Amino acid sequence: MQVSLNGALRSAADGNGSVDVDAATIRELITKLVDRFPKLSAEVDKGVAVAIDGVVYRDDWTMRIPDDAEVFLMPRIAGG
């Protein structure tokens, strides 16, 4: 699947705005991305959200990802 990255996540992924990753769950996706781009680890530690087909997941990393899903990884945004 293609995973879109933006902002600091793109920078941490060596400037890649889109990355091909084979993963069944959000946890597996994050693990594979960090293995491939170790600089992403610091960004993940700060907090990320994953949007799958327009639905944003912030904490449930057990969620399965459909093969044909549109996936975006983004920094978490805190409001005040």
SULRAGI-V403555 format. One record per backbone hydrogen bond with DSSP energy under -1.0 kcal/mol. CO is the residue of the C=O (numbers start at 0). NH is the residue of the N-H. E is the energy in kcal/mol with one decimal. If there is no record, write none. Layout:
[[CO | NH | E] [CO | NH | E]]
This chain:
[[0 | 20 | -2.8] [2 | 18 | -2.4] [3 | 72 | -2.9] [5 | 8 | -1.5] [6 | 10 | -1.8] [7 | 11 | -2.4] [8 | 12 | -1.1] [9 | 14 | -2.0] [10 | 13 | -1.0] [12 | 15 | -1.7] [16 | 4 | -2.6] [18 | 2 | -2.9] [23 | 64 | -2.8] [24 | 28 | -2.3] [25 | 29 | -2.8] [26 | 30 | -2.5] [27 | 31 | -2.6] [28 | 32 | -2.3] [29 | 33 | -2.5] [30 | 34 | -2.3] [31 | 35 | -2.0] [32 | 36 | -2.8] [36 | 39 | -2.5] [37 | 40 | -1.7] [39 | 43 | -2.7] [40 | 44 | -2.4] [41 | 45 | -1.2] [42 | 46 | -1.0] [46 | 75 | -2.2] [48 | 73 | -2.6] [49 | 56 | -3.1] [50 | 71 | -2.3] [51 | 54 | -1.9] [54 | 51 | -2.7] [56 | 49 | -2.6] [58 | 60 | -1.6] [59 | 62 | -1.2] [60 | 26 | -2.6] [62 | 25 | -1.7] [65 | 68 | -1.7] [69 | 52 | -3.1] [70 | 3 | -2.7] [71 | 50 | -2.9] [73 | 48 | -3.0]]
